[in-house]
Amino acid sequence: MKTNPFGKRGKGFSLIDLMIWSAAIAVVAAGIYAAAQSNKESGDLATAKKFATADIPGALTVVHLTRGHTYAALTADAQGKAVLVARGVAAEMPWADPWTIQTAGTNTSVTIRIPTDSARDPEDMKNTLAATIQGSQAMMTSGTAGGAGANYVDVTYSVPR
């Protein structure tokens, strides 16, 4: 066993031992962090899909049935959004960006702009969400991804059949 400059026997770990353990812990922590981020992104995308394919159509059906079989009450402002929020639709997406009513309601359709998260891979998220929306319900007539650099999907909902 080594002795220190004061003549006492050294007990414990050497600097090399501590460096090896620190490196091993850092590698494990990096793997856990990467897995957690991947799960968060999957969860956010699943929430956005549910929002577009279940929450909004359900609220729109109630609005259509209780407002004289029209979407005219849905104006492209905070008041129109409040009508849907009052029926259980979340006011923001999981990444804290608010959705908006893009095209004011008519008697037969309304367009909702759903933002995608720009902090992650916005093109992939936008295209995946648009593909999920396309043809997922008879009520949705289109899900159009914004152009390059635009982080949103516009979804047009028609009168339920």
Solvent accessible surface area in square Angstrom, and as a share of the most:
residue,aa,sasa,rsa
1,M,162,0.72
2,K,166,0.71
3,T,90,0.52
4,N,58,0.30
5,P,130,0.82
6,F,172,0.72
7,G,58,0.56
8,K,141,0.60
9,R,170,0.62
10,G,33,0.31
11,K,177,0.75
12,G,71,0.68
13,F,145,0.60
14,S,52,0.34
15,L,126,0.63
16,I,107,0.54
17,D,56,0.29
18,L,92,0.46
19,M,112,0.50
20,I,109,0.56
21,W,157,0.55
22,S,69,0.44
23,A,58,0.45
24,A,48,0.37
25,I,114,0.58
26,A,60,0.46
27,V,110,0.63
28,V,93,0.54
29,A,53,0.41
30,A,63,0.49
31,G,44,0.43
32,I,114,0.58
33,Y,145,0.55
34,A,61,0.47
35,A,56,0.43
36,A,53,0.41
37,Q,65,0.29
38,S,64,0.41
39,N,105,0.54
40,K,98,0.42
41,E,69,0.31
42,S,71,0.46
43,G,36,0.34
44,D,12,0.06
45,L,33,0.16
46,A,57,0.44
47,T,68,0.39
48,A,0,0.00
49,K,60,0.25
50,K,114,0.48
51,F,6,0.02
52,A,0,0.00
53,T,25,0.14
54,A,50,0.39
55,D,42,0.22
56,I,0,0.00
57,P,7,0.04
58,G,38,0.36
59,A,4,0.03
60,L,0,0.00
61,T,41,0.24
62,V,67,0.39
63,V,0,0.00
64,H,11,0.05
65,L,104,0.52
66,T,88,0.51
67,R,96,0.35
68,G,60,0.58
69,H,115,0.51
70,T,26,0.15
71,Y,0,0.00
72,A,58,0.45
73,A,31,0.24
74,L,0,0.00
75,T,54,0.31
76,A,55,0.43
77,D,77,0.40
78,A,84,0.65
79,Q,131,0.58
80,G,0,0.00
81,K,34,0.14
82,A,56,0.43
83,V,18,0.10
84,L,0,0.00
85,V,54,0.31
86,A,80,0.62
87,R,81,0.30
88,G,66,0.63
89,V,4,0.02
90,A,55,0.43
91,A,47,0.37
92,E,91,0.41
93,M,7,0.03
94,P,51,0.32
95,W,32,0.11
96,A,64,0.49
97,D,50,0.26
98,P,76,0.48
99,W,0,0.00
100,T,62,0.36
101,I,10,0.05
102,Q,78,0.35
103,T,71,0.41
104,A,45,0.35
105,G,13,0.13
106,T,69,0.40
107,N,100,0.51
108,T,84,0.49
109,S,31,0.20
110,V,1,0.01
111,T,17,0.10
112,I,0,0.00
113,R,64,0.23
114,I,0,0.00
115,P,18,0.12
116,T,2,0.01
117,D,11,0.05
118,S,70,0.45
119,A,93,0.72
120,R,50,0.18
121,D,84,0.43
122,P,32,0.20
123,E,69,0.31
124,D,84,0.44
125,M,13,0.06
126,K,2,0.01
127,N,80,0.41
128,T,44,0.25
129,L,0,0.00
130,A,10,0.08
131,A,70,0.54
132,T,44,0.26
133,I,0,0.00
134,Q,98,0.44
135,G,74,0.71
136,S,50,0.32
137,Q,67,0.30
138,A,79,0.61
139,M,14,0.06
140,M,10,0.04
141,T,77,0.45
142,S,38,0.24
143,G,2,0.02
144,T,80,0.47
145,A,32,0.25
146,G,10,0.09
147,G,51,0.49
148,A,106,0.82
149,G,68,0.65
150,A,25,0.20
151,N,46,0.23
152,Y,53,0.20
153,V,0,0.00
154,D,28,0.15
155,V,0,0.00
156,T,33,0.19
157,Y,0,0.00
158,S,18,0.11
159,V,41,0.23
160,P,39,0.24
161,R,225,0.82
